[in-house]
Amino acid sequence: MRAESVLLPGMVRRHYDLPSLNALAAFEAAARHASLTRAAEELNVTPGAVSKQVKALEDEIGRPLFLRLHRALELTPEGHAVFQSLKDAFERVSGTIRQVGLRGSPRSVSIGTTMAFAQLWLMPRLGDFWTAHQDIVIDHVISDRTHELRRTDLDLRVRYGDGAWPEERSAPLFGDRIIAVASPEFLARHKVKTVQDLSGLPLLSVEGVDWTWTTWADFLRETGAPHRKLSVRRFNSYVIALQAAQAGQGVALGWVSLVKPLIARRLLVQASPVSITAPQSFYVTWPAGPPLKQEAEVLRDWLLSVND
């Protein structure tokens, strides 16, 4: 005889016999990031709310899904099984909805970049893409806060680093070199004959936004120049630091691929002939889950084909 389930007072029968979808979404995000905090940022809720949803899911299943370590989360075997099932299901649903939504709609692709990359590298070249692909609309997400570019709804990202990011695939766009740049007027007032002369000048530095970014201490150490007791003015935006350099407020570090148009217009000039190889490179990245839609593949391949 088949046993029948009994609904207790206050219980709601769900057609697919699933836990709360909010709890499933919170658990999937926490498992994917291995972090309640990063899951909360993605879902736009508090870490406490994510923790509460995960605990409710564990109570309903009757098994722990995470080992809660010091400042870290680790999936239990049961948690890993649930996460993998959710990940596969969410990817299939996402792909279906995306395809349904594209029918009869303009073709579009989203890309996330920093302000500096968008303004100094991407926009001057994008006209060629629009000429060749007039039917594709590009949605830009521009931010200098790296966590804001980890949004799961972005098709592509341009990132500076070593090419290895969790849950992402990457292809190198280009390496770079780093030089010292300043306005012509600034260098007319401050004679720079050797790289050592830079150590005594006002130095404009971007710090605290992305710790892979090279600082003045890194640059001077690499070139063998003094790098202690520097007069550093710090910024949290590379675009603002370059604007300060153009205004004659000091010397900035210039990633050649980005400052090339400013040098061509004589808004900035190279302050010293010394340069170093950038320790990181620029990459185009995309989620490691479902295959890229066609529009994203077109933009990615175009980015990789650009030759200066």
One Martini backbone bead per residue (centre of mass of N, CA, C, O) as a GRO file, in nm:
protein
  308
    1MET     BB    1   0.097   0.035   0.023
    2ARG     BB    2   0.064   0.367  -0.031
    3ALA     BB    3   0.186   0.638   0.096
    4GLU     BB    4   0.057   0.933   0.238
    5SER     BB    5   0.063   1.257   0.244
    6VAL     BB    6   0.071   1.513   0.501
    7LEU     BB    7  -0.086   1.813   0.580
    8LEU     BB    8  -0.010   2.058   0.771
    9PRO     BB    9  -0.072   2.323   0.928
   10GLY     BB   10   0.047   2.585   0.703
   11MET     BB   11   0.094   2.414   0.465
   12VAL     BB   12   0.231   2.402   0.127
   13ARG     BB   13   0.166   2.275  -0.175
   14ARG     BB   14   0.399   2.185  -0.415
   15HIS     BB   15   0.412   2.075  -0.726
   16TYR     BB   16   0.748   2.001  -0.714
   17ASP     BB   17   0.852   1.963  -0.425
   18LEU     BB   18   0.986   2.242  -0.335
   19PRO     BB   19   1.152   2.465  -0.214
   20SER     BB   20   1.222   2.769  -0.180
   21LEU     BB   21   1.336   2.979  -0.425
   22ASN     BB   22   1.489   3.174  -0.245
   23ALA     BB   23   1.664   2.958  -0.108
   24LEU     BB   24   1.792   2.843  -0.364
   25ALA     BB   25   1.922   3.110  -0.463
   26ALA     BB   26   2.094   3.163  -0.213
   27PHE     BB   27   2.256   2.900  -0.217
   28GLU     BB   28   2.375   2.917  -0.503
   29ALA     BB   29   2.531   3.183  -0.457
   30ALA     BB   30   2.698   3.091  -0.211
   31ALA     BB   31   2.832   2.847  -0.354
   32ARG     BB   32   2.960   2.997  -0.597
   33HIS     BB   33   3.124   3.208  -0.396
   34ALA     BB   34   3.188   3.111  -0.105
   35SER     BB   35   2.979   3.354  -0.003
   36LEU     BB   36   2.761   3.557   0.165
   37THR     BB   37   2.846   3.842   0.079
   38ARG     BB   38   2.851   3.802  -0.235
   39ALA     BB   39   2.561   3.702  -0.252
   40ALA     BB   40   2.433   3.962  -0.140
   41GLU     BB   41   2.531   4.152  -0.361
   42GLU     BB   42   2.385   4.009  -0.596
   43LEU     BB   43   2.085   4.011  -0.440
   44ASN     BB   44   2.041   4.269  -0.264
   45VAL     BB   45   2.124   4.180   0.033
   46THR     BB   46   2.186   4.047   0.326
   47PRO     BB   47   2.378   3.815   0.479
   48GLY     BB   48   2.155   3.735   0.682
   49ALA     BB   49   1.943   3.656   0.469
   50VAL     BB   50   2.103   3.430   0.340
   51SER     BB   51   2.149   3.260   0.595
   52LYS     BB   52   1.847   3.211   0.652
   53GLN     BB   53   1.781   3.061   0.386
   54VAL     BB   54   1.986   2.833   0.416
   55LYS     BB   55   1.881   2.726   0.687
   56ALA     BB   56   1.596   2.658   0.582
   57LEU     BB   57   1.691   2.450   0.375
   58GLU     BB   58   1.833   2.259   0.573
   59ASP     BB   59   1.581   2.201   0.745
   60GLU     BB   60   1.409   2.078   0.514
   61ILE     BB   61   1.618   1.853   0.429
   62GLY     BB   62   1.809   1.756   0.692
   63ARG     BB   63   2.087   1.888   0.591
   64PRO     BB   64   2.396   1.989   0.557
   65LEU     BB   65   2.556   2.216   0.308
   66PHE     BB   66   2.764   2.344   0.512
   67LEU     BB   67   3.086   2.437   0.610
   68ARG     BB   68   3.166   2.655   0.879
   69LEU     BB   69   3.423   2.846   0.851
   70HIS     BB   70   3.671   3.065   0.877
   71ARG     BB   71   3.574   3.280   0.646
   72ALA     BB   72   3.416   3.019   0.525
   73LEU     BB   73   3.293   2.795   0.268
   74GLU     BB   74   3.186   2.443   0.261
   75LEU     BB   75   3.084   2.182   0.094
   76THR     BB   76   2.900   1.928   0.116
   77PRO     BB   77   2.806   1.656  -0.044
   78GLU     BB   78   2.510   1.751  -0.049
   79GLY     BB   79   2.566   2.041  -0.143
   80HIS     BB   80   2.700   1.969  -0.411
   81ALA     BB   81   2.457   1.824  -0.536
   82VAL     BB   82   2.261   2.062  -0.523
   83PHE     BB   83   2.428   2.271  -0.675
   84GLN     BB   84   2.462   2.122  -0.946
   85SER     BB   85   2.161   2.104  -1.006
   86LEU     BB   86   2.099   2.408  -1.000
   87LYS     BB   87   2.302   2.504  -1.209
   88ASP     BB   88   2.188   2.344  -1.446
   89ALA     BB   89   1.899   2.454  -1.431
   90PHE     BB   90   1.956   2.761  -1.450
   91GLU     BB   91   2.101   2.749  -1.724
   92ARG     BB   92   1.861   2.642  -1.886
   93VAL     BB   93   1.660   2.866  -1.820
   94SER     BB   94   1.831   3.103  -1.917
   95GLY     BB   95   1.857   3.012  -2.213
   96THR     BB   96   1.555   3.005  -2.277
   97ILE     BB   97   1.480   3.297  -2.206
   98ARG     BB   98   1.680   3.431  -2.398
   99GLN     BB   99   1.564   3.313  -2.659
  100VAL     BB  100   1.274   3.413  -2.628
  101GLY     BB  101   1.351   3.722  -2.597
  102LEU     BB  102   1.488   3.748  -2.893
  103ARG     BB  103   1.229   3.725  -3.030
  104GLY     BB  104   1.183   4.017  -3.211
  105SER     BB  105   1.449   4.138  -3.105
  106PRO     BB  106   1.710   4.303  -3.052
  107ARG     BB  107   2.034   4.265  -3.076
  108SER     BB  108   2.232   4.186  -2.781
  109VAL     BB  109   2.513   4.309  -2.572
  110SER     BB  110   2.710   4.275  -2.280
  111ILE     BB  111   2.958   4.503  -2.120
  112GLY     BB  112   3.235   4.514  -1.891
  113THR     BB  113   3.407   4.810  -1.765
  114THR     BB  114   3.613   5.044  -1.723
  115MET     BB  115   3.642   5.373  -1.769
  116ALA     BB  116   3.920   5.377  -1.906
  117PHE     BB  117   3.872   5.160  -2.120
  118ALA     BB  118   3.625   5.284  -2.252
  119GLN     BB  119   3.745   5.574  -2.318
  120LEU     BB  120   4.051   5.493  -2.436
  121TRP     BB  121   3.982   5.215  -2.612
  122LEU     BB  122   3.691   5.134  -2.705
  123MET     BB  123   3.545   5.386  -2.831
  124PRO     BB  124   3.754   5.455  -3.066
  125ARG     BB  125   3.676   5.148  -3.203
  126LEU     BB  126   3.355   5.094  -3.222
  127GLY     BB  127   3.278   5.197  -3.505
  128ASP     BB  128   3.369   4.943  -3.659
  129PHE     BB  129   3.157   4.755  -3.539
  130TRP     BB  130   2.898   4.909  -3.622
  131THR     BB  131   2.951   4.894  -3.927
  132ALA     BB  132   2.949   4.566  -3.931
  133HIS     BB  133   2.706   4.567  -3.677
  134GLN     BB  134   2.402   4.719  -3.692
  135ASP     BB  135   2.218   4.484  -3.529
  136ILE     BB  136   2.394   4.550  -3.268
  137VAL     BB  137   2.352   4.595  -2.925
  138ILE     BB  138   2.529   4.781  -2.674
  139ASP     BB  139   2.572   4.714  -2.330
  140HIS     BB  140   2.697   4.925  -2.082
  141VAL     BB  141   2.919   4.849  -1.801
  142ILE     BB  142   3.051   5.101  -1.583
  143SER     BB  143   3.331   5.032  -1.356
  144ASP     BB  144   3.574   5.060  -1.075
  145ARG     BB  145   3.417   4.824  -0.937
  146THR     BB  146   3.476   4.496  -0.945
  147HIS     BB  147   3.206   4.375  -0.820
  148GLU     BB  148   3.015   4.507  -1.046
  149LEU     BB  149   3.149   4.306  -1.279
  150ARG     BB  150   3.013   4.023  -1.149
  151ARG     BB  151   2.770   4.008  -1.300
  152THR     BB  152   2.557   3.758  -1.435
  153ASP     BB  153   2.432   3.945  -1.687
  154LEU     BB  154   2.701   3.937  -1.823
  155ASP     BB  155   2.863   3.849  -2.111
  156LEU     BB  156   3.107   4.058  -2.082
  157ARG     BB  157   3.458   4.122  -2.000
  158VAL     BB  158   3.712   4.356  -1.897
  159ARG     BB  159   4.032   4.251  -1.769
  160TYR     BB  160   4.285   4.286  -1.515
  161GLY     BB  161   4.539   4.022  -1.517
  162ASP     BB  162   4.607   3.657  -1.520
  163GLY     BB  163   4.329   3.494  -1.635
  164ALA     BB  164   4.225   3.393  -1.337
  165TRP     BB  165   3.879   3.315  -1.281
  166PRO     BB  166   3.613   3.232  -1.129
  167GLU     BB  167   3.374   3.115  -1.348
  168GLU     BB  168   3.581   3.183  -1.593
  169ARG     BB  169   3.660   3.281  -1.912
  170SER     BB  170   3.961   3.347  -2.119
  171ALA     BB  171   4.116   3.608  -2.330
  172PRO     BB  172   4.373   3.766  -2.468
  173LEU     BB  173   4.434   4.088  -2.575
  174PHE     BB  174   4.685   4.231  -2.402
  175GLY     BB  175   4.963   4.366  -2.334
  176ASP     BB  176   5.200   4.589  -2.156
  177ARG     BB  177   5.315   4.921  -2.086
  178ILE     BB  178   5.494   5.137  -1.853
  179ILE     BB  179   5.475   5.490  -1.796
  180ALA     BB  180   5.565   5.824  -1.768
  181VAL     BB  181   5.328   6.100  -1.720
  182ALA     BB  182   5.275   6.440  -1.849
  183SER     BB  183   5.259   6.755  -1.892
  184PRO     BB  184   5.422   6.989  -2.070
  185GLU     BB  185   5.414   7.208  -1.847
  186PHE     BB  186   5.532   7.044  -1.616
  187LEU     BB  187   5.807   6.973  -1.765
  188ALA     BB  188   5.893   7.273  -1.791
  189ARG     BB  189   5.920   7.302  -1.467
  190HIS     BB  190   6.031   6.988  -1.463
  191LYS     BB  191   6.325   6.845  -1.484
  192VAL     BB  192   6.386   6.534  -1.667
  193LYS     BB  193   6.665   6.310  -1.700
  194THR     BB  194   6.584   6.087  -1.494
  195VAL     BB  195   6.421   5.852  -1.310
  196GLN     BB  196   6.519   5.971  -1.034
  197ASP     BB  197   6.365   6.249  -1.061
  198LEU     BB  198   6.074   6.141  -0.995
  199SER     BB  199   6.092   6.106  -0.676
  200GLY     BB  200   6.058   6.441  -0.628
  201LEU     BB  201   5.772   6.432  -0.736
  202PRO     BB  202   5.454   6.453  -0.804
  203LEU     BB  203   5.251   6.161  -0.750
  204LEU     BB  204   5.012   5.975  -0.935
  205SER     BB  205   4.781   5.743  -0.773
  206VAL     BB  206   4.628   5.420  -0.791
  207GLU     BB  207   4.439   5.314  -0.499
  208GLY     BB  208   4.219   5.052  -0.364
  209VAL     BB  209   4.067   4.911  -0.614
  210ASP     BB  210   4.325   4.745  -0.751
  211TRP     BB  211   4.590   4.532  -0.647
  212THR     BB  212   4.714   4.491  -0.951
  213TRP     BB  213   4.804   4.771  -0.952
  214THR     BB  214   5.051   4.978  -1.028
  215THR     BB  215   5.285   5.149  -0.850
  216TRP     BB  216   5.533   5.366  -0.785
  217ALA     BB  217   5.702   5.171  -0.619
  218ASP     BB  218   5.709   4.954  -0.836
  219PHE     BB  219   5.834   5.117  -1.068
  220LEU     BB  220   6.096   5.216  -0.923
  221ARG     BB  221   6.200   4.942  -0.841
  222GLU     BB  222   6.222   4.827  -1.134
  223THR     BB  223   6.426   5.083  -1.224
  224GLY     BB  224   6.621   5.161  -0.963
  225ALA     BB  225   6.477   5.371  -0.798
  226PRO     BB  226   6.380   5.564  -0.568
  227HIS     BB  227   6.097   5.456  -0.313
  228ARG     BB  228   6.115   5.675  -0.083
  229LYS     BB  229   5.955   5.938   0.022
  230LEU     BB  230   5.698   5.999  -0.136
  231SER     BB  231   5.490   6.219  -0.338
  232VAL     BB  232   5.162   6.110  -0.295
  233ARG     BB  233   4.864   6.110  -0.496
  234ARG     BB  234   4.551   5.976  -0.439
  235PHE     BB  235   4.334   5.754  -0.627
  236ASN     BB  236   4.009   5.584  -0.742
  237SER     BB  237   4.078   5.693  -1.045
  238TYR     BB  238   4.226   5.688  -1.350
  239VAL     BB  239   4.092   5.921  -1.497
  240ILE     BB  240   4.149   6.136  -1.278
  241ALA     BB  241   4.456   6.108  -1.277
  242LEU     BB  242   4.489   6.199  -1.576
  243GLN     BB  243   4.357   6.476  -1.538
  244ALA     BB  244   4.566   6.578  -1.336
  245ALA     BB  245   4.805   6.557  -1.530
  246GLN     BB  246   4.689   6.753  -1.748
  247ALA     BB  247   4.678   6.990  -1.514
  248GLY     BB  248   4.975   6.977  -1.368
  249GLN     BB  249   4.989   6.791  -1.077
  250GLY     BB  250   5.168   6.555  -1.218
  251VAL     BB  251   5.272   6.215  -1.221
  252ALA     BB  252   5.184   5.938  -1.420
  253LEU     BB  253   5.080   5.628  -1.493
  254GLY     BB  254   5.115   5.461  -1.821
  255TRP     BB  255   4.919   5.277  -2.013
  256VAL     BB  256   4.979   5.268  -2.335
  257SER     BB  257   4.698   5.173  -2.448
  258LEU     BB  258   4.551   5.426  -2.298
  259VAL     BB  259   4.752   5.694  -2.353
  260LYS     BB  260   4.799   5.725  -2.658
  261PRO     BB  261   4.581   5.949  -2.735
  262LEU     BB  262   4.704   6.168  -2.541
  263ILE     BB  263   4.982   6.178  -2.679
  264ALA     BB  264   4.886   6.245  -2.969
  265ARG     BB  265   4.752   6.531  -2.841
  266ARG     BB  266   4.950   6.652  -2.614
  267LEU     BB  267   4.833   6.610  -2.316
  268LEU     BB  268   5.067   6.403  -2.306
  269VAL     BB  269   5.394   6.300  -2.186
  270GLN     BB  270   5.691   6.158  -2.167
  271ALA     BB  271   5.906   6.182  -1.886
  272SER     BB  272   6.051   5.903  -1.957
  273PRO     BB  273   6.220   5.644  -2.129
  274VAL     BB  274   6.120   5.464  -1.919
  275SER     BB  275   6.011   5.116  -1.896
  276ILE     BB  276   5.762   4.863  -1.824
  277THR     BB  277   5.630   4.563  -1.774
  278ALA     BB  278   5.333   4.455  -1.732
  279PRO     BB  279   5.229   4.215  -1.499
  280GLN     BB  280   4.965   4.240  -1.656
  281SER     BB  281   4.662   4.178  -1.841
  282PHE     BB  282   4.428   4.189  -2.094
  283TYR     BB  283   4.085   4.063  -2.080
  284VAL     BB  284   3.841   3.853  -2.206
  285THR     BB  285   3.532   3.761  -2.046
  286TRP     BB  286   3.327   3.469  -1.942
  287PRO     BB  287   3.111   3.256  -1.857
  288ALA     BB  288   3.137   2.900  -1.777
  289GLY     BB  289   2.869   2.805  -1.861
  290PRO     BB  290   2.694   2.878  -2.088
  291PRO     BB  291   2.685   2.948  -2.393
  292LEU     BB  292   2.731   3.184  -2.601
  293LYS     BB  293   2.590   3.406  -2.763
  294GLN     BB  294   2.623   3.527  -3.072
  295GLU     BB  295   2.675   3.829  -3.005
  296ALA     BB  296   2.908   3.772  -2.806
  297GLU     BB  297   3.093   3.629  -3.005
  298VAL     BB  298   3.127   3.865  -3.200
  299LEU     BB  299   3.253   4.067  -2.997
  300ARG     BB  300   3.484   3.895  -2.896
  301ASP     BB  301   3.621   3.846  -3.175
  302TRP     BB  302   3.666   4.143  -3.233
  303LEU     BB  303   3.845   4.214  -2.996
  304LEU     BB  304   4.068   3.994  -3.075
  305SER     BB  305   4.120   4.143  -3.372
  306VAL     BB  306   4.244   4.390  -3.270
  307ASN     BB  307   4.476   4.618  -3.433
  308ASP     BB  308   4.732   4.871  -3.377
   0.00000   0.00000   0.00000
